[in-house]
């Protein structure tokens, strides 16, 4: 299947959604997005980590050192209360925009 690039502004929403299910290391976040999107979306490391650092600076996520499933030392990311609120806000906004785009496509 052809690789699809993420629309601008959607990566934060997807990361927050993945972290709502529980703490995950960075590489695992990208993997989960890929799997949950039925292997349509692929997140490049060059996009993923800057988003994680930015969201951590905003207080939406936090990180602690831990171990990956393979026993390697890794930063484990988790959602904060502010991150849960941000996820709700971004999800609502995304659903409004997706509905509007659908309406335009349907009626064009």
SULDA-V797656 format. One record per backbone hydrogen bond with DSSP energy under -0.5 kcal/mol. CO is the residue of the C=O (numbers start at 1). NH is the residue of the N-H. If there is no record, write none. Layout:
((CO NH) (CO NH))
This chain:
((4 42) (7 10) (10 14) (11 15) (12 16) (13 17) (14 18) (15 19) (16 20) (17 21) (18 21) (19 22) (19 79) (24 77) (25 29) (26 30) (27 31) (28 32) (29 33) (30 34) (31 35) (32 36) (33 37) (34 39) (35 38) (37 40) (40 4) (42 44) (44 47) (44 48) (45 49) (47 51) (48 52) (49 53) (50 54) (51 55) (52 56) (53 57) (54 58) (55 60) (55 61) (56 59) (60 80) (62 78) (64 76) (66 74) (68 71) (72 68) (74 66) (75 26) (75 77) (76 64) (77 24) (78 62) (80 84) (81 85) (82 86) (83 87) (84 88) (85 89) (86 90) (87 91) (88 92) (89 93) (90 94) (91 95) (92 96) (93 97) (94 98) (95 99) (96 100) (97 101) (98 102) (99 103) (100 104) (101 105) (102 106) (103 107) (104 108))
